Amino acid sequence: MERETKTYVLKRPVEGAVPRNLSIDYAAALNPQQLAAVSAGEGPSLVIAGAGSGKTRTLVYRVAYLVDSGVDPSNILLLTFTRKSAQEMLARAGDLIGARSQRVCGGTFHSVANLLLRRYGHSIGVEPGFTILDRGDAEDLIALVRSQLGLNEKDKRFPRKGTIMEMLSKSENTLRSLDEIILDEFSHFADHTEDMSRLQKAYQTAKRQKQLLDYDDLLVMLRQLLLLDESTRTTISRQYRYILVDEYQDTNRLQAEVIRQLATTHNNVMVVGDDSQCVIEGTPILTPKGYRPVELLRVGDTVLSGGGNGRLVESFIIGKSSSTHARYRRIRTKSGHEVCFSPNHLCFAKIRAQSGFWYVYLMHREDLGYRIGVTKLPRHDMEGVRSHMRTAPEQGERLWLLEACETRQRAVYREELLSLRYQIPQALFFPDRRRNDKYKMTNAQATELFAEFGQHGAKLLKDYGLLYDYPTYLPKSSKSKGRITINLLMASAANKLEKRQKQGHELAVESQYGWRCVEGMQGAKEEKNGYWRLRRSSKDYKTLLDLAREIEGRLRRDGHRATIAYKAKFMAAGDIRGSFMTIPAAGVLPGMLVPVVRADEVLLDVVESVEWVNNVGQRPFYDLEIEHSHNIVSGGVISHNSIYAFRGATFKNIMDFPALFPGTLIYKLEENYRSTQPILNLANCIIDEAAEKYAKRLFTRKIDGPLPALVEAAGENAQSRFIAQKILELREEGVPLSEVAVLFRSSFHSFDLEIELSRTGLPFIKRGGVKFIETAHVKDLLAHVRVIANPLDTVSWHRVLMLVEGVGPKKAQDLLAALVKSEQPFDVLRGMNGRSGQGLKDLANTLESLSGAGDLQPAEQVNHIYEYYLPILKEQYDDYPKRTRDLDHLHTIAEGYRGIDEFLADLALEPPDGSAVDVEAPDRDDERLVLSTIHSAKGLEWQSVFVIWVVDGRFPSAYSFLTDDELEEERRLFYVAVTRAKRYLFLTYPINVYDKTSGMLLSKPSRFLDHVSSDLLDTLALVEEGRRGDWGASRDPSC
């Protein structure tokens, strides 16, 4: 009898409240940006992480924080792109919180899909004993189906099995029809669309009949399960209440949809990706010919920007991107201007005296944390009275205005409410400074209070859409407290410039501390009174931003509290009303002043009202990158635009995340902990030219370091000789070989280098070539195991039969047909005579003995098959001693499993890297340098990195010249390669090399370096010892 189920709601702790008994001091272990992401509350979160910014550390601490906060570890799902990454993250989390982390479910999308389909897949016809086809086996099955349909006998050339697999895979992963994929990307096969449709259906049918799933099927079927079976979807979603996704920029539409369905009951998803700051469609942008809608503007168009001294200047659009946001901020001014910005869009605003409002504020000190309070603004607009913003008497270091209230009573009420809701202290940082209060707490008591509750304000900051680096107010440098403010002023030029196209920005810093950090820098000057000043101006805002970051890094490394104040001037020379602060649109409040343009004149206007608007129609937003000035006039209001940008692999997924998960909160990880600033400068310059851009501000505190080197070689062998010699020099300088990597676009690019390294005795290991699981001998042995696990697996049967002497393709097909029809397949094999008779009998006896031994562990099965297969291995491969090491390794792997299904699934989903058959130097030194494809190097880092074949036609590949998308993907790959280096980076390219495939003579450095300034690279010319000519010119056969 069905019973009605009633619900009883368990109240949660106050949202945003940090648990009181955390076992880790998270604030001490993380920077403020990382801490904000780690301590995020419930709901969707997008973490924007640049290369080397501590993304993995943030995810590790996020896992630890959730468990530390009382979340059941089994309710956490960590999705990564390699099982090794998940295991390493959970191991690191275990170092923080102990064995509790072992109960977290971590793995790749496909491994998790495999687990869930075996557990719940029966409702959609997927039985738990299915076999997973690797890429090679899937292609073999396609070839078999193609042959059965007679498509390999057509007059016109039909696509090869690898091409067919690529078409089908792209259709599945992008959720686009096969016809659309063929017409868009394989148009030369457009005549075969009907036959391809038939083949696709037959391929799916063959897999279902034989209980086979290929790699893509795992996610396709999981998505189908989640969409069709509501009960199972709810069960799984409730099981995994917190979902963390690493490398979200590498996900596709199918994976994004799976994430959406997994989070159907809670929306607690945190992903790593990128965002952009932007204005909504229809926003009029001021150009020399008047206002034009933002969506109609193109790269290369001219717009008007604020240029300082009350002027407007002409600037070019050098980048454009689009996105969507779940909600946006509508701002109206007193004079009638109305603009709609994304929450994080940077605006210019200043505090207005006598606004009539009382403000609730959040204040911060690095050593104590956050406090909340109420203030009324000063009576004057002059800079000299800004100390009344409470930071001076309370010794705060940053201040954000949260809310504007019309009465003090309302402001005090809101202060009290937010204080209780977020558990943020209202106490002064240093109460001893308050006079005539005999009941005040002591400074020591206040310090104890802030030690427990001082970090809770980070959650409030996030909930209000405010950014740590962009407060409403920053105090000036303090002589008594050692605080140093670096003022970065946009559009601050005060001189009367005649040319409209010129504009100026300024950097200014003054202090009596830290002179040794800036001594020798251009513009730095030591004063007689013990102070020093540094002033620089430039027409390019990016240049000064880089300099500000460098100064901040130097001062902080020296122990000083240095902070950048992002400001803008815009107003005419002599205007005493001060500068604007740069703050997100979410922080613009009624009563503030913003710069507006009226009749070519920059004026002040008062913000009259602000409101949040839900983007119900999913209207697009656009971001424009403006050369030099980096500001635009949107709807009459001057606002910021993107500074640094880099393109992720899946642009639409990242941009669509807020639409998939309304209410997404965004966090930025912008400090790079891996590379030196010279390497980052090059990386930023490379990615600045990407067609699709995201707002990004990458910086590092590792300011010093050698410039990356661009090395031209007379040919391929000269390139190889240089690398070998330079590695030996680095080794003599103390750089271990394990901290050296040579990266390349394609595996064959390293062949000559491998010979040179072996000749010089440098031990190495190569990654990214033939995979362990893809080697013929491993596939042979595993085919026997798969037949035992799934007797319907005709692909594995075919491979096993073809190994028997005397069995060819025709006889294998005949045998397969007989095996499928027979209830006693082993008797069929034993009944064969002729040259293959004895071999088939041996095969039948081996398989039958293992099929009936259900208690055998995977390692025992592998061992039995190895004994049967060894004579075949010796007969077929001259290098069988090397190959036996792989089979020994396979046996070792099998020892870690209790069930054959789990063993086979893991090998298909997460195969081990490398094979004994791969090329290795003969010297078995414990310390070896790494040769790797760039794809295999993602997420890794080395002290010294060589990127070879950086020649146009190889990197980027000549094939990528055909489409912009492929070229952009190559650029992103180059960016990945460059950002693997911690200190030393060498880009090498041979010249005068004839490429047979393209028919091109390769001599030009990669086009990705075309826009790189000469002062960002050292250029090396290789000279042969004792000669004047280019090194290697006489002996390289490719010249």
N, C-alpha and C positions, 0 to 999 in steps of 0.2 A: 504494500500500500504506500502510495506516495504521500509524503508529509511536507507541509509548507515549512520552509526554512526561514527563520527570522534572523536578523543580523543584530549584533551587539557591538558598538563602536568602542574600541580601546583608544583613549585619548593619547595623543603623542606628546612628547615634551615640547616646550615652546620652540617654534621653528627658528632656526638660526642659532640657538643656544649651543655653545660648545660644551661638551661633557666636562665635568669638573675633575674627573679622576683619570685623565689621559696619561698613558704610561710614557709618552714621548713629548719632548718640548719641540713641537712642530715649528713654532715661530723662530727658534734658534737654528733649526736645521734647514729652513727654506727661506728664499727671498720673498718679499711681500707679494709679488705676482704669483709665485708658486703656492704660497700659503693660501691665497684667496681661492685658487682652484681646488687645492686639496681639501679645504674646509667647506666647500660648497654644500648647500643644503639639498633638499630634494627638488626634483624637476630636471629638465634637460639643460645641459651645459656644453658649450663649444669652447675648447681650449685651443687658442691660436699659438702655435709653437714654431719658432724658427729653428733652423739647423743648429744643433749644439746648445739649445736653450734649457736643457734639463727636463725634457719631456718625459723620458723614462723615469727619472727620479720623481717627478710629479705624480705619475701613475702609480709608482711603487708606494709612495707615501699616501696616496689616495686610498689604495687598498688597505694599508695599515690603519689609516684614520677611520675608515668605515668599520673595520673589525674592532678597533679600539673604542669606537663610539657605541658598541653594543650590537652592531648588525651581525646576524648569523653568517659566518663565512660561506656557507652553502647557498646563501641567497645572492652571492656576488658572481657575476659572469664577466670574465676578462677575455676579450676577443683580440687576437693579434694576427699577424700574417705569417708567423712561423711558430711552431710549438716551442722551439728553443727560447724565443723571446718571452713567451708566457712563463715557461719554467724558470727562466732567470729572474723575471720580475717577481714571481711568487717566492722564489728563494730569497731575494733581497727583502721582500716584505717579511719573510720569516725571520730574517736577522733582526728585524725591528720589533716584531710582536710574537715571535715564537711559532710553535707548531700549528697554531690556529690557522695560519695562512694556507696550510696544506688542504684544507677543506674548501678553498675557493676553486670554482670551476674555471680553468684557464686553458685556452687553446686557440686554434685557427677557426675561421668560419666553417671550413669543411669538416674539421674533426668534430666540432660541436654538432654540426648537421648530421654527421654519421651517428653520433651517440643518440641524438633525439629520434632519428628515423628508425633505428633498431629498437628503440623503446616504444615509440608511438606510431610508427609508420603503417601498421597493419590496417588502420582505418582508411587509408587511401591505396591499399593494395601492395604496399612495400613490406615484404616479409623480412624478419630479423636476420636471416641467413644470407642476405644478398652479398654479391662480390663486387668490389670496386675495381673498375678498369683504369689502368694508368693511360697516359696519352698514347703510348705506342700500341697497347692492346685495343684501345678504342678505334684507332686508325685501322688496325687489322680487321676489326669487325665491320667497319665502314667499307673496306675493300671487298670483304666477303659479300656484303649486302649488295654493293654495286655490281659485283659479278653476277649474283643471282638475278638481278633485274636486267641484266644484259646491257648495262650502261657503259661498260668498258669496251663494247664492240661497236659503239656509234661511229659514224663517219667523221663527225666533227669532234675535235679533242674535248674530252670531258675532264673536269677538274680532278687532280690527283687526290688521294685520300687525305693528305695533310692539309690541302687547301679546303677540302670539304669540311674537315674537322674545324678549321679556323672559322669558316662561315657559320656553322652550326653553333659554335661556342660564342661567337660574337652576338648572334641572335638571342641566345639564352641570357647572356650577361647584361645586355643593354635593353632587354625587354622590347626588342623590335622584331618585326616579322622577317622571315628569311628572304622574302622577295625584296624587301626594303634594303637589307644588307647587300644583296647581290647587285641591285641596281645602283646603289650608292658607292660601293667599294670594290665590286668585282664585275663591273659592267661588261667586261669582255666575255663573261659567261652568261649574259642576259638571255641568250637563246635557250639556256638549259634550266630556266626557273621552274618550269613544270616538272621536269625530270628530277630536279633537286628536291622539290616538294614531295614527290613520291619516295625518293630515297630517305628523306628525313622521317617520314612516317614508318617506312620499313625498318629503319634503324631503331626507332623507338620501340616498335613491336618486337624486334629480335631481342632487345635488352629485357623487356618485360617477360618474355617467354623463358629466358634463361636466368632470371633473377640477377641481372647485371645493372649496375649504375656507373656511368662515367663520372668524371670529376665535376662537371657542371650540374649533373643530375642531383647531386647531393643538396645543392642550394635550391634548385628548381623544385625538387620534391618537398623540401622543408617549407618553402614559401607556399606551395600548394596545400600542404598539411595545415599550416597556420591559417590560411584563408578559408579552407573548407570545413575544418573541424573546430568549431568554436569551443567546445569543452576542452580539447587538448590545448588549444591556444591559451585559454585562461589558466590552465594548470601550469604550463611552462612559464608563462609570464609571471605568475605568482611565485614560482620557484626562484626565478632570477629577478629579484626586485631592484637590483642595482647592476647596470650594464656599463662596462667601460670598453671603449673601442680605440685601439692604437692604430696609427697611420690611416686615419679616415680619408686622407686625400687619395689613397690608393684603392678605395672601395668603388664598386660599380653600382649601377641602378638596382640590380638584383639584390646585392648585399644590403643596400640602404633600405629596401623594402622589407627584407628579413628583419632588420633591426627594428623597423617601425612596428612590425607585428609582434616581435618578442616583448616589446614594451607596452603592449596594448592596455595593461591594467594600471600602469604607474607613471610612465614617462621619465623614469629616473635613468637617463642615458647621458654619459659624458663621453664625448669624442674629441679627438685631436684633429684640428683642421686649420682653416684660415678664413678671414672675413674681409669686408671692405666697408669704408665709410662713404655714405652716399646721400643723394637727394632724390626725391620721388619723381616719377615721370610727370611731365608737364611743367616742371619748375622752369621758369624763364631765366636764362643765363645771359648776362650782359656781354655783348660783343661790340666791336666798332660800328656795326650797322644796326645796333639796337638789340632788343631782347629776342632770344630764340629758345624754343623748348630744348631741354637737355638731351632728350632722346634723338634729336636731329643733328646734334653736333658730332663731328668726326675728328679722329686724330689728324693733326695738321691745321685744324681751324684756329682762328685767332679769337681770344676773349679778352676782356678788360679785367684787370686785377688791381687791388689796392697796392700802391707803390710807395707810400710814405709821403710826408709833407702835404697831406690832403689831396694827393694826385691819384689819377688812374693811369695805368700803364698797359700796353699791349703785351700779351703773352700767348705762347702756343700750347695747344693741347698735345701732349706727347703720350698719353695713354687713356684708355677708357675701358670700364668694365661694368657689368650689371649684376644685380643680386635681388633678393627679396627679403623682407623682414616681417615678422608676425605683427609688429606694431610700430608706430613711429610717433615722433614728437611734433606737434603743430605749435608754432610760435607766432603770436600776433603782436605788432608794435602799435604805439599810440598814434603814429602817423598813417597807419593803414597797411603796412607791409605784412604779408602772411607767407610763411615758409614751412615746409614739412621735411624734416630730416630723420635719418635713421638714428636710433638712440645714441650710438657711439660717434656720430658725425661731430667733428671738432668745430666749435664755434668760437667767436670772440665776444667776450662780455666783460663788464666791469661793474663793481658795486657802486650804487648811486646813493649819494647822501640825501637825507630827508625824503626817503622813498615812502615813508609812512608805514613800512612793514616791520614786523618783528620776525627774526629768522632763527630757525632751529639749525644748529651747526654740529658738525663732527670734527674733532680736532685730533691730531696724532703726533706722537713723539716716537722715534725709533726705539728708544730704550724702555719706554713704558707701555705704549700702545695707544688705544683710542679712548676719548671721553666725549660726552655729549653735553650740549649746553644751549643757551638762548642768548641772543644779542640784538641790540638795535644799532643801526649803522651810524657813523659819524655825521656831523652836520655839514662837512665841507667835502669837496671832491678832490682836494689837493693831495699829492702823494704824502705830504708830511703828516697827515692825520691818520694814515692807514693802520698805525699801530693800535688804534682803538678796535681793530678787528679781533681783540682778545688774545692774539698769539703772544704779544709782548708781555702783558702782565701774567699770563699763564704759562709762558715759555713753551708754547706749542711750535711745531715745525711745519705743519700743514693744516689747512682748514677747508672744509667743504660745506657750503650752504645746502641744507637738505630741503627745507620748506619755507615758504613765505606766508606769514600769518598776519591778519589785519589787526589783531589785538594781542597784547602781552599774555592775557589769560589763555588764549588759544595756543600760543606758542609754548607756554609752560605746560599745558595739558599734553601737547604733542611730544614735548621733551620727555615728560614722565612716562608716557605710553611707550615710546620707542626704547627708552632706557630699560623698562621692565620686559618688553617683548624680546629684545636682543641681549639683555643682561649686560648693558654697557654702563660703566660708572659715570655719574655726574660730578664726582669729586674733582677738585683741582689736582693738577699734577703735583704741585708743591704747596699744600695748604698753609705751611708755616709763613708764607708770604702775606697771608691775609691778617690784617691787624684788627684789634678790638673784637675778637671772636674767641671767648674763653672756652667754647665748646668744640672748637675745630679739632680735627684729627691731626696727627703728626705726619711729617713727611715719610717716616718709616712705615706708618700704617697705610698711607696712600700707596707706597711702593708695593706693599703686600697685597693690597686690593687690586692693583693693576696687574700684578703677576698672575692672578687668577682670572680676571675678567677683561684684561686690557686688549686682547686680540679679537674680541667679539664684534668689534666695529667693522671688520673686513666683510662680514656677511651683510651688514646694513649697507655698506658702500656698494656692494654688488647688486643688492636688491633694488637700489635706487638708480642703477645704471651708470654710476660714477666711476671714474678711473683714478687709481692711486697716483699715477704720474701727472695728472692734470687737475690739481685742486683749484678751488675757487680763489684761494689766497695763499701766498707764500711770503713769510717775512723776509726782510733784507738780511744780508750777512750780519753775524753777531760777533763783535769783538770779544765779549765776555764768555760766550758759550762755544766759540770755535766753529760756529755754523757758517758755511760758505754757500752763497747763492750765485749760480751762474745764470745770468740774464741773457736769454736768447730772444731778441726782439725782431719780429717780422715787420717789414715795411717801416723802418725807423729813420730813413734818410731825411735829414733836416735841411740840407742845402737845396737851393732852387736850381733844379736841373732843367736844362732847356729841352733835351731830347725826351720825348714821351716814352721811348722804348726802354729807358733806364730806370732801375729801381735799386734800392739798397736795403740790406738787412744787417743787423749788428749783433755782436756778441760782446758782453761786458761783464767783468768779474773783478771784485776788489776785496782784499782781505789782508790781515797781518799774519795769517797762517798759510803754510804749504808753499812757500816761495820755491823751494827746491824742486817741487813737482812741475812747475811751469817755466823755470829758469831756462833760457835759451829758446823758448818758443817765440815765434814772430808775434809782435805786439805786446809782449810781457815787459813790464817796466817796474823796477824797484824804487820806491819813494824813500825820502830821507826819514820820514816819521815811522819807519818800520813796516809800512803798508806796501803792498804791491798791487798793480793794476794790469789787466790785460784787456785790450780792446781790438776787435777785428771787425771789418765790414766786408760784405761781398754781395754781388747781385744774385748769387745762387744760395738759396736757403739751405739746401742739402749740405753744401760745403761747411756752413757754420754749424749745422746740426752734428755732423761728424766730429767737428772740432770740440763742440760742447761735450759730446760723449767721451772724447779722449781726455779732456780736462777732468771731467767728473770721475772717470776711472782712475786716473793718476792720483787724484786727491783722496779718493776712498781707499785705495790700496795703501796710502800713507797714513790712514787712520782718521781722516777728517770727514765730517758730515757735510758732504757736498751734494747739492741738489740743483737740477736745472729748472729754471722758471721759464715756461713757455709763454711769451708775451707777444703783443703786436701793438704798433703805434698808430699808423694810418692817418692820424690827425695832422693838421697843418702845423708848421713850425711855430713855436711860441704858445701853443695851446697848453694850458697848465693843468688840464683835467686828467693827465696821466695816461697810462697804457692799459690795454685790454689783456685779460688773462685768457689762455686757451683752455676751454673746458668742453666736455661732451654736451650734445644737445639736451641730454637728460638732466644736466645741471643748470640749464638756463631757467631763471625764475622771474616772476613778476617783480617789477621795480628795478631790474638791472638795466644797464645801458649797453646797446650794441651799435656797431658802425653800419650806417646805411649810406646809399648813394642816391643823391637827388641832383639832377641837372649837372652831372660830371663833378659834383662836389661831395666829399666825404663828411657826413654829419653824424651827430649822436641822436639816437632814438631810444625811447623807453619801452621796455617789454611790458605790455599791458596784460597779456594772459598766455598761459601755456596749457596744453592738454595732451593726454595720451590718446591715440586713435588706433583701433584694431584694423589691421590691413586685411579686411574681409575679402576683398576682391583680388588679393595677392598682386597688387600693383607693383611693377618693377621699380627698383632704385638704380641710379647711375652714379658712378664715381669717375671724375675726370682728374687726371694728373696734369698739372700745369707747370710748364718749364720755368725754372728759376723762382717765380713768385710764390707758387703753391698756395694761392687763394683765388677764389672766384666770387662774383657777385650773383647770388642766387635770390631771385625775387626781390632784388633791391638791397639785400643784406649780405655783407661780406662774410664769407666763411672759409674754413680751411679745406684742403684736399689731401690726397694720399702723398706720403713721403717715400717710403720704401715698399717694394712689392715683390712677391714671388708667386709663381704659378704652380698650383697643385696639379696632380695628375688627373683628378676628376673634378673639374671646376664646378659643374652643375650640382654634384652631390653636396659639396661644401656649402654652396650658396642656397641650396634647397633645404638644408637641415632645419633652419628656423621655421620653414613652412611645414615640414614633416612633424616638427615638435614645437607648436606654439608656446611662447613664453620662454624660449631659449635664453639663457644668460651666457655672456661671452667673457672669457678670460684670455689675457695675452701673456705669453712667455717670450720675452724679447731679448733677454740677456744671454749672449752666447758664451758658453763655458769651454768650448773646444778650441776654436781657432784664434790666432792672433788677429789684430785689427787689419794689417796689410792683406791677409787672406780674405777677411770678410769684405774689405773694400772691393777686391776683385770680384768676389761672389755677388755682391750687391750690384755692381756695374753690369755683370753678365745678365742677371735676372731682370734688371731694370728695363731691358729691351724686350721682355716678354710681351706678347700681344694682350694677354689677359692678366690683370694685376690685382693684387690685394694690398691693403694698407699694412705695412710692416715696418718696424723700426728695430732692426737688429743691431746690437752693439756688444762690445766685450770690454772687460777690464784688462785684458792682456794686450796692452797698447803696443809694446815693443816686439820686434821680430823682423826677420829679413823679408824683403819683397819676394813675391812669387817670381819664378824665373821662366822666361819663354826661350826655348832652346831650339835653334834651327840646325838640322843635321843634313849632310850631303846625301844621305841615303839611309835605308833601313838599318844596315849594319853599323853605320856611324852612330845612329840613335842608340842601338843596343850597347855599343862599346862605352858611350858616355854614361849610360845608366849604371853599368857594371862598375866603372871606375868611380863614379860619384858615390855609389853605395859603399864601396870600400873606404872612401874618404870619410863618410859619415860614421862608419863603424869605428874608424880610428879616433873620431871625435867623441866617441862615447854613445852613439845612437845604436841600440841593439837591433839586430836584424828583425826581430819580432815586431819592431816599431817602424818597419819600412814596408811599403806596399807599392806595387806597380799596377795601375788600373787601366783598363782598355774597354773600348766599345763592344768588340766582338772577340771571341776566344782565339780565333786564328791570328789576331794582331800580335800575339806574343811569341809566335813560333821561333823567329830569329833570335829574340831575346833569350828564350829558354836555352838555346844552343850556346850563346855567349856566356850566360850565367854558369852553365855546366863547365865551360872551358876555363873560367876563372875560379871555379871551386866554390861558388856562392850557393849554399843550399836554399831551396825554395819549395813551396807547395803552391799548387795552382788550384783555384776555385772557379767554379762557373763553367767548367767544361762538361765532360760526360758525367752524368749523375750516377751514383752507385746503383740505383734501382734501374737505370737505363742500360747498364752493361749487359751484353748478350748472355753471358754465363749466369748472372744472377736471375735474369728473366727466365732462363731455361729451368733453373731449379725451382723458382717460385711457381712456374706454370704447373709443375707436378703437384705442389701443395694446393694450388687453387682447384685443380681437378678433384682432389680428395675432398676439399671443403664444399665444392659446388659441382657435382657431376654434369650439370647442364651447361657449364661454361665451355662452349664450343671453341672460343678463341684460344683458351689455354690448351684444350684437347688438340687443336690443330698444331700448336707449337710443339707439344710433347711428341706427337706422332711423327712430325718432320725430323725429329732428332734420331729416329730409328733408321739404321742403315737399310736401304732398299725402299724406303717410303718417300715418294715424291708428292708434289701438289695434287695430282690427279688421284693417286691412291689414298692420300690423306682425306680428300673430300668423300671418296667412296666409303672409307672406314667411318667417317663422321656420320654419314647417313645411316649406316648400319648400327652404330652405337646408339644413336638417338632412338631408333625403333625398338631396340632390344631391352628387355628387363634385366638381362645378364650381360652387361657390356664387356666384362673381363673375359667371359667365355668366347665372345666374338673375336677378341684379340688372340686368344689362345688357339682359335680354330684356323688362323691364317697360316699358309705355307709359303714356300718359295724363299727368296733371299732375305726377306724381312721377317720370316716366320719366327726364328729364334729370338730376335730382338723384341718382337711384339709379345712373345710369351714372357720374357723377362720383365717387360714393362707391366704386363697384366698381373704377374705375381707380386711385384713390388707395390703397385697401387692397391691391390686387393688386400694385402697384408696390413697396410696402413689404414685402409678404409674401415676395416673391422676392428681396429684397435682404438676405440674411442677414448681410452684412458691415457693415451700417449700425449705428452706435453709437446708444444710446438718445436722446442729444441730437439727432442727425440725424433720427431718426424723429419725435420731438416737433416738430421744426421743419417737416418736411413736412406733418404733420397740421395744424399751426398755420396754414399757408398755405391749406389746404383749408377749415379751420373758421372762419377770420376773417370771411368774408362772412356766415356763419350767425350768428356772435356779434353782428355789427353789426345784423343784422336783428332779433334777439330781445331785445337789452338796450340800453336808452337810455344806461346808464352804462358802455358797453363800453370807453371809455378806461381806466377804473379796472380793469376786469377783465383787460384785456390785460397789465397789470403783473403780475397773478398768473400769467398764462401765461408771461410772460418769466421770472418766478421759477422756474416749473416747468422751463423750459428750462435754467436755471442749475443746478438740482438734478440734472437728467439728465446734465449734463456730468461729474458726479462718478462715473458708473457706466460699466462696460464691457459689462454684460449686461442685457437687458431684464427678465429674470425677477427679478434682484436689485433692480433699480430699482422695479418694481411691488410687490415684497414689502415693501421698506422704506417705501414710501409708505403701504401699508395698515397696517403694524405701528407705525410711528413717524412719523405725518404732521407736517409743519411746523405751527406755531401761527400763527394770525392770517391775515388776508386784507386785500388792499387795499380790499375792499368794506366791511370793518369800519369803524365810526365812528372817525374821528380828528379832533382839533382842526385847524383850518386852518393855525395857526401851526406851521411845521416847525422849531421849536426843537430843537437837538440834545439838550436835556435835557427829558425828559417824565416826568410822574408816571404811575403805573400804576393802571388800574382793572381789577379782577380778581375772578372768582368765587373763593370760598375753596378749592374743589377744585383750581383751577389755581395756587393760592398755596402749596400744600404744599411744604415744604422751603425756601421763600424767606424773606427777612427784609428789613425796612426800618426806618429810624430813626423814622419817624412812620407810624402806621397809623390809618385811620378805618374802623370797621365800621359800615355803615349799615343802616337798617331793622331795628334791634334791638328790634322790637316783637312782642309775642305774636300769633301768627297769620301772621307772615312769617318770624320766626326765634325759635323753631322754626315751621316751616310748619304751618298748620292740619291738613294731611293727616297729619302725624306724630303728632297727638293720638290716633290710632286704636289704635296699638300701642306697648307699652313699648320694644320693640327699635328702632323708628324714632325714637322720642323720644330714646333714648340715643345713637343715631347723630348726631342733630342736636346734642346736647350736646357730643359729641366734636368735631364740626365747629366749634362755637363756641370750644372750647378751642384748636383749631388756629388760628383767626383771631386770638385774643387773643395767642397766643405767637409771632405773626409780628413783633410790635413790639419794637424794641430800647429806645426811650426814651419816646416819646410815644404814647399810646393814647387814642383818642376813640371812644366808643360812642354813636351817635346814633339817636334814634327819633322819628318824627313821631306826632302824636296826632290823634284825630278824623278818621281816614281810613277811608272805607267800602270794604271789600273785596267786590267784586261776586261773586267765585267762592264765597266762604264765606258771604256775607250778614252778615258781622260788622263792627262798628264797632271799629277797631283803635285802642287808646289806652294800653294797659298795656305797660310795659317787658317784655322777654323774661322768662319764668318762670325762666330759668337764672340770673337775678340776684336771685331772691326771697330766697335765703339769704346773700347777700353783705352783710357788715357795712358800715355807712355810713362807717366810717373807712377803708375800702379804696378808696373812689371819691370824686372830686370831682363834685358835682352842679352843672351849669351851667343857668341859665335864660336863654333868649335874649330880649333886649329890643330892640325897634325903636328906632333912634336918634330921639330927640325925642319918644318915646311911652313910656307905662308898660306897655302891653299886651305880650303875647308877640310876639316878632319874627315877622313874616310873617303875622300872623293876618288882616290885612285883604286880602291879595292872593292867598292860596293857595286855588285853586278847590276843593280837596278838603276844606276845612273845612266 
